[in-house]
């Protein structure tokens, strides 16, 4: 069974075509990624493809995710890649979805109702689904959800201090996101360390070029996470503000006449690193600027980014009652030694003690131990593989149909 997987981020589009023999035997026929999709920055967007050990990269404007998906499909068709099914990552499943689902007319309607819940994610994923429907009318498609992993949150962690009647009427609760990534990295950490997942207290930091979050995981279950009802809460991100005083939007509405649409655009697309720095939403651009100048806003953006991350790590150590493993993953997590170093600075009293040479020399494409041997907390850098989790979910959904074998 050949399954094309689309992993739609806020500013990127990953894809892989898996060839599954069974749930434990698979190969990757082709993979790639569209970078800086719709991003305002100092570098151009580009798309890369990996096929038969070769990498092909093309720099071109990519204004949205549907356009990126069209480029992928065109490349697959040009290389005669046969497909049996297509899987998608959908960030927010709301109350409709707590597990993966095949795409049907009813599923599609429920997905549409979830679009406002993650305004800079779900519409992107839906546009990719629409592109696939227009090209592959008869090909089975299915959806996986980042919120599913966090269904284990205890009530006191997912509840908001609002009147209960409003909470019940409007389903106001913390959902949490990046669950596919967390599901993968904690399994890999357990395997790498040779310790049962159920015995580990883990904090995982998913630091992407678009969205970022932190999760506290105990006995293999999510017990808290930084994102909330939407992917806006928590860490400072590329264009998202993360946590802020809820009186700020009220003040902007009542005193300055902002509309809800303007606030949605402000907090999701004009804030975060872009808003602070004034020139880029990409932490890599900001670090590059700091190498060349002493730009105050670039320095402030870096300091605020790592400070917020440090705050969450510290609070989750308290929630977990200690820590065994600290994981850095996704593009920024594995590529930026500066972010890891600054975040972990002066945390030896909590058992976090980086080995500078190991941290600075860590490879981005494999699991690396970054902590000193005597440290109480094992700090790991590891690439995530959300696409594999998406592929496996699809294989499980479709394996009961004999026509695929």
N, C-alpha and C positions, 0 to 999 in steps of 0.2 A: 504494500500500500504506500503510495507516494502522497504525502501531505504537505501542502504549502502553508506555512505559518507566517502570519503578519503580526508583528509586535509594534503597535503604534504608540509612540511616546508623544510628548507635547511638542518636541522639536526634532524628532527623528523617526525613522521607520526602518526597523530591522525585519529581515525576512530570511527564512531557511526552508529548503525542501528536504524533508526527511523521507527516507525509504525504510519502512518498518517491516521486519520479518515477524517479530513479536514484540512484547513490551520491553524486553531486555536486549533485543538485537535490532540495531538500527544503524543507518549510515546517513551522512549528509551529502546530498547530491550537489547542492549549490546553496550559497548564502550571500548575504550582502547587507548594505545599510545605506540609507539616505541620510546625510548629515545636514544639520543646520536648516532644517525645513522651515521656511517662513521666518528665519531668525534675522534680526537686525544686529549685525556685528561687523567686525573688521575683516573677516574672512568670508569667502564665498561658499555657498552651498555646493555639495557634490554627492555623487552616488558611487558606491563601489560594489563590485561583484567578485565572488570567489568561486572559481570553477576549475576542477581538475588540477589543483595546485597552483593555479595562476590567479592573479588579482588584476582586475581592470577597474580603473577609476576615471570618472568623467565629471568635470566641473561645469556646472550649469545652474541657472536659476531654478529653484524648486519652491514654488510659492505656497503649496499646500500638500496635505497628505494624499489626497486623491490623485494629484498629479504624480506624486512619488510612486504610488501603487501602480499607476499606468505605466511608468517607466520600468518597473519590475516585471510586470506582466509581458510587456513588449520584449524584454530581454529573455524571459523564459521561452516565449514563443519562438524567438529567433534561434534559440538553441534546442528547440524541440524537446523541452522538458515535459514529460507526461505527468498529469496530476489526477489523483482520485478524490481529493477533498481539500478544503481550505479552512484553516482555523484562524480565529481572530482573538486578540486581547481586547477586552472591554473593561475599562477602569472601574466604573461604578455600576453595579447591578441593582442598587436600591433594595427595596423589599421584594422585588420580583424574582431575583436570582441569588441563590446561595450555593450554586454549583454550576458546572458547565452545561450547556444546552445546545441542541441542534437548532439551526436556523429554520424556522417555519413562519407562516403568515402571522400566527399568534405571537411567536417570539419576537418578530420584527416590530410589531406594535408595542410590545412591552419595552423593547430597546429604545424606541422613540420616546416613550414616557420617561426614560432615564436620562435623556440628553441634557436637561438643565442641571442635573446633579453634579456633573463634572464638565463645566462649560468649555474648557479648553482641551478636553480629552475625548469624551464620548462622541461629540460631533465629528472629530477627526477619524475615529474608528468607524463610525457610521458611514462616512464618506468613502472609506476603503471598502467596506462591505458593499456599498452601492456600486462602486467601480467593478468589483468582482461579479456582482449580480448581472451587470450589463454585459460583461464579457463571457462569463460562464453560467449561462442560465440554468443548466441542468446539473451542475456540479454540487454535491453536498457541501454545506458550510456549517460551521459550529462556532460557538462563542465561549470563551473562558473569562473569568471575572477576578480582578484583583481583590475585591472585597471578600471573597469566599474564605480566604485564609484566616481572616480576623473574626470569623463567626464565633470563635472560642473566647472572645473578650468577656470578662465578667461584667455583670450589670453595672457595678459601681464605676467601672472604667469606661463603658460606652455611653453612660447616661449623662445628660446635661441638666444643670440646675435650673430648670424651667418648670412652669406649671404642668403637672402630669397630664391634664386634659389636652394641652397643646402638643406635648410629646407624643401622646397616643394618636391624636387626630392627624398630625402631619409627619409622623414617623421621624421625629427629630432625635438622632442618635449618632454616635461615632461609628463609622463603617470601617475606616482604615483602607489602605491601598498598598500597592507594590507586593501584594500577597504571592504572586507567582514567583517573583524574585526571592522572597524570603523562604518560600517552600523549597526552592532549589538550594540556596546557600547553606541553610542549616543542615540539610541532608549531607551535603558535601563536607561541611565542617566535621560532622560526626564521623564520617568515613575517613577523612584525613587524619583526625586525632585518634581514631580507633576507640572511641568512647560512645556508649549508647546515647542517642539523642535525648532520651528521657532523663538522663542524669545531668544534663548541661543547662546552665543559666547563660543565655546568649543575648547580647545586644547586637543587632545588625543595622548597619547604616547604608541605605541605598541612596547613593549620591549620583544623580544623573545630570546630564547637560540641560535638562528641562526641569523635571520634578525630583524632589529628594524627600526622604522620610527616614525615621528610625523606628525600630520595633523591639520591644522587650519580649523575649521568648523563654518560657520555662517548661521543661518536660516536653518539648516539641510543640507547644501551643502558644499562640500569641496571647499575651496578657495585657499589653498596652501598645499603642503606636501613636506617632506624632500627628499624622493626618486625621481628620475628623469626619464630619458630615460630608465634607467635600475635600478634594486634594489641595485646597487653599491653605489649610491650617498647618501649623508646625514650623518646620525649618524655613529659613530664608532660601528662596530658590531662584532660578534664572530670571523670571519675570513676575514671580508671585511673592507677596509680602510675607507669607507665613503668619504666625500669631501676631495679633495686634489688639489694642483696646477696642472693644465693640462700640464704645462711644465715638470713635473716630468716624465711622461711616454715618452714624446718626448726626454728628456735628456737621459733616459735609452736606448732608441732605437738608437739615433744618436751617443752617446758617449761611450756606453757600449755594444752595439750589441744585446740587448734584442729583441726577436721576439714578435709578437702580442700574440701568444699562451702562451709564458712565462709571459707576462704582465697580461694576463687574469687570469692565475693561481696565480700570485703574489698578485694582488689586490683583488681577490675574495676568495682565499683559504689559503693564507699565511700571511695576514695582520690582521688588527683589533686587538682584544684582544690577539689572538694567537701571532701575530707578535710582539706586544709590550711586553707582559709578557715573551714570550719565552718558556712557558710550557703548556698553556691551552687556549682554545678558549671559555671557560665557565666562566662567571663572578662569579659564585658560587665557583669554584675552586680558583679563585683569591682572593676572600674574605676569604676563608678558609685559604689560605696561609698567608694572612695578620693577621689573628688571632694568628698564630703560630710564625711568623717572621716579621721582618721589611724589607722584600724583596723590593728593590727599584723599580724594573721593575713591580712588582705586584701593588705597590702603584701608580706608574705612569699610569698603564693601567686603574685603577679605577678612578683616577683623570681626565684623558683624556676622558673617557667614559661619566662621569657625566658632565664635562665642556661642551662638545659638545651638550649634551642634553639641558643644561641650555641655551646655546646660541640660540638654535632653539625656545625654549619656549619664551624667551624674544623677539625675532624678530617677532614671530607670535602674541604676544600681541599687538605689534605695527600694524601689518597687520589687525588685527581684530578691532582695536580701543578700546581695553579693553578686559576683560576676566570674564566670569561667572563661568566656570567649567574647571578644569584640571583633566584629567583622566589618570591613570596608568593602563595598562592592559597587558595581556599575561604573560608568566611564570615569567620573571624577574620583570615585572611591579607589579605583585601581591605578589611575594615571597620575594623580596629584600627590606626590610625597609631601608637598608643602601643606596641603590641607590636613593630611594625617598627622604630620609633625606638630602643627600649631594646635590642632584639636586635642592632642594627647599631652601637650605640654603641661607640666606641674600637676599631673594626675597620679604620681607614684604612690601617694597616700591611699589611693583607691585600687592599687595593684596594677595599674597600667604604666608600663615602663618600656618605651620603644628603644630598639637598638638602631641608632641613627644610620649606620651603614646598610643594615638590612632594609630599613624603610626606604632610603633613597635609591637603593639598587634593586628594589622589587620589580619583577616582571609584571606586566599587565595581563598576560595571557595564561597565567597559572596561579595556583594557590601558593602564597608565600607567607612564612612566619616572620612577623615584624618585631616581636617583643624579645627582650633579653631572656636567656634561659632561666634565670632565677625569678622572673616576674610571676606574680600570682595569676595574672590574666594573660591568656594567650591571645595576642592580637594577630589577625589574619587579614590579608588582602586577597581577594579572589574574584575572578570574573563571574558574573551571573549567567544563567542560561534559561531565561524565561521561555524562550522558544521551544526548548526541549519539554518543559512542563506543558506548554500549550499542545505540542505534538502528541505527547503521551495521553493527555486528556481526550484528544480527538480519537486516538487509536482505541481507547477504552469505549468511547461512545459508539464507534462504528464497527467494532469487531464482531458484534452479534449479527451483523448483516453478511451473509455468506457471499454476496455478490462482490465483496471487496477482496476475496481470497481465491 
